[in-house]
Amino acid sequence: MHQIRLAKDHELRDALGVLVARPQTSAEELRRQVDVLTRYAARSALSLEHCLVAERSGRIVAACLCMDAPGRTANVFLPNHVSGPDVADLVVQMLREHVRAAEGRGLRILQSMTAPDADTDRELLKRSGFRRLTELLYLERDARRPVAPAPRPPPPPVTWESYSPGNREAFARVVAGTYEGSRDCAELSGVRTIDDTLASHRATGEFDPRFWLLARNGEDALGVLLLSRLPERASTEVVYMGLLPAARGQGYGVTLLRRALDAAREQGSTALTLTVDVENAPARRLYGAFGFIETARREVWMRILEGSR
């Protein structure tokens, strides 16, 4: 008989070891992976308290972690290895328990990222009420490499306004406006409040208000460029980049991306990274023209918690 419960403090590392283990993983490698996960959580001020385990005869046989994040969102981590149907059933039970508990904590979204060929993960998430949202491409460019000359004629001039408490409402309005007609994860439009969205963006990497930028042409807002430094990778991430509908198709995307590369160099980063929805063909063409290369793909699976509006 199995018991599903939260991991106790003294057994958390063992539970995380069960979570990340794969067949043939050495004890040394397992310790290293658990260290990486715990350091990431500590550095990002994220809690590991919502780690469920399935116990049988005093032994942890499966684990599933739900890591709450700002913006009423949580990331769910499935075990790296599911040894058979019995363990799969236990993981489904833990996922359903995470959904129930997350609703009680007032969360709005649970999400899980899987490799495109992770058939077992897909099936576990489907059985637990998650649905596939999209596939994301992870792209990277050497920030030190020169950028090709600007197109002719160049777009109209842009001024940059850094984020501050005094212009927060302006940022919120522009970010919300950029979602109109967006091809990136369009199904998420309206699911979260703009406050939740900004909180989620702010929690990515090291937030520096100097590199949250509102682009203007005179008094007219054009769009936003939200950047964050990832010190563990010596990189800068484009957390979000968007243009208002009236500013699209005029070359401003090139201007925003050039500013992102300049900012990465200002921050001492060697790489600029971003993600893009596989269905967003215009953005993919822009990033390809800038020399970004694909480093990974992940499917986004999501569970909207209807009871927590």
BAMARTOR-327567 format. One record per residue (C-alpha): residue number from 1; residue in three letters; x, y, z. Coordinates in steps of 0.001 Angstrom, whole numbers, plus 500000, padded with zeros to 6 digits. Layout:
N
<kelum NUM,ala,<X,Y,Z>>
...
END
This chain:
309
<kelum 1,met,<500000,500000,500000>>
<kelum 2,his,<501347,503426,499047>>
<kelum 3,gln,<501030,506632,501011>>
<kelum 4,ile,<501195,509992,499208>>
<kelum 5,arg,<502291,512887,501391>>
<kelum 6,leu,<504533,515937,501508>>
<kelum 7,ala,<508228,515248,501932>>
<kelum 8,lys,<509503,515996,505414>>
<kelum 9,asp,<512370,518425,505866>>
<kelum 10,his,<514894,515747,506790>>
<kelum 11,glu,<514103,513647,503701>>
<kelum 12,leu,<513779,516432,501128>>
<kelum 13,arg,<517136,515739,499488>>
<kelum 14,asp,<516271,512063,499189>>
<kelum 15,ala,<512931,512992,497620>>
<kelum 16,leu,<514629,515328,495137>>
<kelum 17,gly,<517073,512557,494340>>
<kelum 18,val,<514175,510266,493428>>
<kelum 19,leu,<512720,513089,491325>>
<kelum 20,val,<515832,513716,489204>>
<kelum 21,ala,<517262,510186,489066>>
<kelum 22,arg,<517560,508259,485826>>
<kelum 23,pro,<518687,504676,485302>>
<kelum 24,gln,<522452,504335,485719>>
<kelum 25,thr,<522823,507740,487400>>
<kelum 26,ser,<525801,507554,489758>>
<kelum 27,ala,<525497,508636,493380>>
<kelum 28,glu,<527954,511469,492748>>
<kelum 29,glu,<526009,512753,489744>>
<kelum 30,leu,<522753,512491,491691>>
<kelum 31,arg,<524183,514637,494501>>
<kelum 32,arg,<525349,517186,491953>>
<kelum 33,gln,<521922,517425,490323>>
<kelum 34,val,<520175,517825,493669>>
<kelum 35,asp,<522683,520535,494612>>
<kelum 36,val,<521949,522382,491359>>
<kelum 37,leu,<518194,522251,492025>>
<kelum 38,thr,<518448,523391,495646>>
<kelum 39,arg,<520847,526219,494784>>
<kelum 40,tyr,<518554,527393,491992>>
<kelum 41,ala,<515595,527452,494383>>
<kelum 42,ala,<517551,529325,497065>>
<kelum 43,arg,<518967,531879,494621>>
<kelum 44,ser,<515530,532503,493111>>
<kelum 45,ala,<513781,532614,496515>>
<kelum 46,leu,<511575,529681,495478>>
<kelum 47,ser,<510294,527135,497959>>
<kelum 48,leu,<510722,523354,497741>>
<kelum 49,glu,<508075,522746,500392>>
<kelum 50,his,<505472,521402,497931>>
<kelum 51,cys,<507309,518194,497104>>
<kelum 52,leu,<505025,515179,497205>>
<kelum 53,val,<506340,511670,497672>>
<kelum 54,ala,<504813,508236,497308>>
<kelum 55,glu,<506029,505973,500095>>
<kelum 56,arg,<505872,502197,500283>>
<kelum 57,ser,<507193,500195,503239>>
<kelum 58,gly,<509123,503220,504471>>
<kelum 59,arg,<510813,503852,501098>>
<kelum 60,ile,<510188,506751,498702>>
<kelum 61,val,<509349,505240,495322>>
<kelum 62,ala,<508227,508369,493449>>
<kelum 63,ala,<508287,512157,493844>>
<kelum 64,cys,<506660,515159,492134>>
<kelum 65,leu,<507566,518786,492844>>
<kelum 66,cys,<505366,521877,492542>>
<kelum 67,met,<507398,525078,492793>>
<kelum 68,asp,<505303,528212,493342>>
<kelum 69,ala,<506444,531375,491574>>
<kelum 70,pro,<505342,535027,491630>>
<kelum 71,gly,<502305,535833,489509>>
<kelum 72,arg,<500094,533037,490942>>
<kelum 73,thr,<501909,530495,488796>>
<kelum 74,ala,<503686,527270,489685>>
<kelum 75,asn,<506000,524954,487784>>
<kelum 76,val,<505425,521229,488145>>
<kelum 77,phe,<508403,518888,487821>>
<kelum 78,leu,<507728,515267,486897>>
<kelum 79,pro,<510140,512483,487811>>
<kelum 80,asn,<512841,511937,485229>>
<kelum 81,his,<512182,508208,485230>>
<kelum 82,val,<508888,506343,485627>>
<kelum 83,ser,<509678,502668,486054>>
<kelum 84,gly,<506285,501178,485219>>
<kelum 85,pro,<502482,501462,485250>>
<kelum 86,asp,<502237,501372,489049>>
<kelum 87,val,<504598,504329,489428>>
<kelum 88,ala,<502804,506150,486586>>
<kelum 89,asp,<499526,505816,488497>>
<kelum 90,leu,<501208,507254,491587>>
<kelum 91,val,<502536,510239,489634>>
<kelum 92,val,<499033,510944,488301>>
<kelum 93,gln,<497689,510865,491854>>
<kelum 94,met,<500406,513307,492947>>
<kelum 95,leu,<499672,515636,490030>>
<kelum 96,arg,<495990,515681,490910>>
<kelum 97,glu,<496867,516409,494532>>
<kelum 98,his,<499114,519282,493410>>
<kelum 99,val,<496164,520730,491454>>
<kelum 100,arg,<493883,520511,494493>>
<kelum 101,ala,<496475,522061,496825>>
<kelum 102,ala,<497404,524822,494342>>
<kelum 103,glu,<493767,525877,494094>>
<kelum 104,gly,<493753,526136,497870>>
<kelum 105,arg,<496792,528421,497713>>
<kelum 106,gly,<495027,530721,495237>>
<kelum 107,leu,<497230,529919,492253>>
<kelum 108,arg,<495980,530520,488729>>
<kelum 109,ile,<498223,528400,486496>>
<kelum 110,leu,<500184,525176,486830>>
<kelum 111,gln,<502620,524510,484032>>
<kelum 112,ser,<505044,521761,483132>>
<kelum 113,met,<507740,521729,480463>>
<kelum 114,thr,<508516,518506,478634>>
<kelum 115,ala,<510792,517422,475825>>
<kelum 116,pro,<508936,517051,472496>>
<kelum 117,asp,<509553,513294,472472>>
<kelum 118,ala,<508637,512670,476142>>
<kelum 119,asp,<505655,510413,475474>>
<kelum 120,thr,<505409,509184,479069>>
<kelum 121,asp,<505311,512738,480434>>
<kelum 122,arg,<502651,513686,477901>>
<kelum 123,glu,<500433,510798,478952>>
<kelum 124,leu,<500835,511553,482663>>
<kelum 125,leu,<499917,515204,482133>>
<kelum 126,lys,<496916,514363,479944>>
<kelum 127,arg,<495590,511970,482571>>
<kelum 128,ser,<495948,514721,485189>>
<kelum 129,gly,<493916,517310,483283>>
<kelum 130,phe,<496797,519287,481767>>
<kelum 131,arg,<496686,520253,478099>>
<kelum 132,arg,<499410,521058,475637>>
<kelum 133,leu,<499630,524806,475074>>
<kelum 134,thr,<502436,525101,472533>>
<kelum 135,glu,<506049,524274,471764>>
<kelum 136,leu,<508750,526784,472613>>
<kelum 137,leu,<512089,527196,470875>>
<kelum 138,tyr,<515030,528241,473037>>
<kelum 139,leu,<517365,530504,471070>>
<kelum 140,glu,<520778,531985,471819>>
<kelum 141,arg,<523203,534415,470235>>
<kelum 142,asp,<526744,535415,471128>>
<kelum 143,ala,<526250,538940,472466>>
<kelum 144,arg,<529829,539872,471604>>
<kelum 145,arg,<529405,539278,467875>>
<kelum 146,pro,<528737,542404,465772>>
<kelum 147,val,<525263,542991,464398>>
<kelum 148,ala,<524660,543371,460667>>
<kelum 149,pro,<524144,546958,459420>>
<kelum 150,ala,<520724,548478,460057>>
<kelum 151,pro,<518181,548217,457237>>
<kelum 152,arg,<517584,551147,454869>>
<kelum 153,pro,<515661,553251,455450>>
<kelum 154,pro,<515897,552846,459234>>
<kelum 155,pro,<512750,553036,461365>>
<kelum 156,pro,<511879,556375,463012>>
<kelum 157,pro,<513946,557242,466104>>
<kelum 158,val,<513182,555617,469448>>
<kelum 159,thr,<513653,556916,472976>>
<kelum 160,trp,<513965,554555,475912>>
<kelum 161,glu,<512326,554941,479297>>
<kelum 162,ser,<513436,552681,482143>>
<kelum 163,tyr,<510968,551172,484566>>
<kelum 164,ser,<510218,552930,487847>>
<kelum 165,pro,<507350,552936,490343>>
<kelum 166,gly,<506203,556193,488758>>
<kelum 167,asn,<505666,554701,485310>>
<kelum 168,arg,<504505,551252,486331>>
<kelum 169,glu,<500980,551893,485076>>
<kelum 170,ala,<502315,552971,481691>>
<kelum 171,phe,<504347,549756,481460>>
<kelum 172,ala,<501300,547715,482425>>
<kelum 173,arg,<499124,549373,479764>>
<kelum 174,val,<501700,548863,477029>>
<kelum 175,val,<502448,545246,477956>>
<kelum 176,ala,<498718,544508,477941>>
<kelum 177,gly,<498346,546266,474596>>
<kelum 178,thr,<501110,544210,472986>>
<kelum 179,tyr,<499102,541030,473583>>
<kelum 180,glu,<496541,542096,470975>>
<kelum 181,gly,<497119,539876,467953>>
<kelum 182,ser,<500219,538301,469530>>
<kelum 183,arg,<501345,534945,468138>>
<kelum 184,asp,<503216,533921,471297>>
<kelum 185,cys,<501076,531648,473496>>
<kelum 186,ala,<497940,533465,472361>>
<kelum 187,glu,<495696,531129,474348>>
<kelum 188,leu,<497007,532650,477593>>
<kelum 189,ser,<495499,536041,476781>>
<kelum 190,gly,<493160,537046,479592>>
<kelum 191,val,<494002,534089,481824>>
<kelum 192,arg,<496093,536174,484242>>
<kelum 193,thr,<495841,539775,485356>>
<kelum 194,ile,<498490,542171,484115>>
<kelum 195,asp,<499760,542453,487709>>
<kelum 196,asp,<500341,538686,487819>>
<kelum 197,thr,<502066,538814,484437>>
<kelum 198,leu,<504451,541579,485469>>
<kelum 199,ala,<505222,539810,488741>>
<kelum 200,ser,<506074,536655,486802>>
<kelum 201,his,<508341,538545,484389>>
<kelum 202,arg,<510040,540363,487254>>
<kelum 203,ala,<510898,537063,488979>>
<kelum 204,thr,<512950,535820,486020>>
<kelum 205,gly,<516685,536072,486700>>
<kelum 206,glu,<518071,539236,488298>>
<kelum 207,phe,<515604,542113,487971>>
<kelum 208,asp,<517225,545464,487180>>
<kelum 209,pro,<514753,548299,486434>>
<kelum 210,arg,<517318,549964,484151>>
<kelum 211,phe,<516832,547130,481679>>
<kelum 212,trp,<513046,547094,481657>>
<kelum 213,leu,<512551,549500,478791>>
<kelum 214,leu,<509543,551287,477344>>
<kelum 215,ala,<510120,552316,473727>>
<kelum 216,arg,<508612,555597,472520>>
<kelum 217,asn,<508530,557684,469383>>
<kelum 218,gly,<507981,561136,470811>>
<kelum 219,glu,<505052,560815,473203>>
<kelum 220,asp,<503717,557688,471512>>
<kelum 221,ala,<504450,554347,473157>>
<kelum 222,leu,<505651,551672,470737>>
<kelum 223,gly,<506324,548623,472869>>
<kelum 224,val,<508409,547152,475663>>
<kelum 225,leu,<511679,545276,476094>>
<kelum 226,leu,<512036,543429,479409>>
<kelum 227,leu,<515511,542017,480071>>
<kelum 228,ser,<516968,540042,482936>>
<kelum 229,arg,<520493,538883,483679>>
<kelum 230,leu,<521158,535208,484413>>
<kelum 231,pro,<524480,535356,486292>>
<kelum 232,glu,<524943,531587,486533>>
<kelum 233,arg,<525117,531464,482724>>
<kelum 234,ala,<526744,534873,482135>>
<kelum 235,ser,<523815,535642,479860>>
<kelum 236,thr,<520996,538146,479452>>
<kelum 237,glu,<517498,536912,478703>>
<kelum 238,val,<514820,538674,476708>>
<kelum 239,val,<512057,537952,479201>>
<kelum 240,tyr,<509481,539709,477027>>
<kelum 241,met,<509549,541827,473897>>
<kelum 242,gly,<506393,543178,472306>>
<kelum 243,leu,<505101,545926,470052>>
<kelum 244,leu,<501718,547588,470038>>
<kelum 245,pro,<499677,546718,466913>>
<kelum 246,ala,<500101,550209,465396>>
<kelum 247,ala,<503918,549924,465651>>
<kelum 248,arg,<504275,546560,463916>>
<kelum 249,gly,<505694,546121,460443>>
<kelum 250,gln,<507834,549271,460590>>
<kelum 251,gly,<511193,547824,461630>>
<kelum 252,tyr,<510875,548482,465336>>
<kelum 253,gly,<511473,544813,466121>>
<kelum 254,val,<515011,545262,464774>>
<kelum 255,thr,<515456,548325,466997>>
<kelum 256,leu,<514308,546475,470116>>
<kelum 257,leu,<516555,543501,469432>>
<kelum 258,arg,<519569,545718,468777>>
<kelum 259,arg,<518934,547427,472119>>
<kelum 260,ala,<518753,544007,473795>>
<kelum 261,leu,<522195,543101,472417>>
<kelum 262,asp,<523616,546438,473555>>
<kelum 263,ala,<522171,545859,477024>>
<kelum 264,ala,<523645,542351,477201>>
<kelum 265,arg,<527085,543804,476544>>
<kelum 266,glu,<526470,546562,479125>>
<kelum 267,gln,<525693,543827,481670>>
<kelum 268,gly,<528879,541938,480831>>
<kelum 269,ser,<526958,538989,479358>>
<kelum 270,thr,<528459,536786,476703>>
<kelum 271,ala,<525105,535549,475355>>
<kelum 272,leu,<521601,536836,474700>>
<kelum 273,thr,<518854,534232,475058>>
<kelum 274,leu,<515127,534133,474421>>
<kelum 275,thr,<512234,531788,473751>>
<kelum 276,val,<509701,531962,470945>>
<kelum 277,asp,<506506,530128,470146>>
<kelum 278,val,<507150,527707,467284>>
<kelum 279,glu,<504045,529133,465555>>
<kelum 280,asn,<505356,532721,465576>>
<kelum 281,ala,<506863,532793,462079>>
<kelum 282,pro,<507533,536585,461897>>
<kelum 283,ala,<509466,536567,465179>>
<kelum 284,arg,<511419,533472,464138>>
<kelum 285,arg,<512454,535190,460900>>
<kelum 286,leu,<513629,538236,462848>>
<kelum 287,tyr,<515676,536151,465279>>
<kelum 288,gly,<517134,534105,462438>>
<kelum 289,ala,<518244,537292,460680>>
<kelum 290,phe,<520061,538280,463889>>
<kelum 291,gly,<521963,534987,463984>>
<kelum 292,phe,<520153,533301,466875>>
<kelum 293,ile,<520532,529522,466934>>
<kelum 294,glu,<518214,526957,468477>>
<kelum 295,thr,<519532,525282,471631>>
<kelum 296,ala,<516469,523330,472804>>
<kelum 297,arg,<512744,522743,472369>>
<kelum 298,arg,<510159,522237,475071>>
<kelum 299,glu,<506440,521597,475041>>
<kelum 300,val,<504383,523711,477438>>
<kelum 301,trp,<501636,521840,479274>>
<kelum 302,met,<499226,523836,481382>>
<kelum 303,arg,<496399,523456,483842>>
<kelum 304,ile,<494234,526542,484388>>
<kelum 305,leu,<492799,526565,487909>>
<kelum 306,glu,<489291,527816,487308>>
<kelum 307,gly,<488445,528182,490963>>
<kelum 308,ser,<491108,530839,491607>>
<kelum 309,arg,<490057,533823,489525>>
END
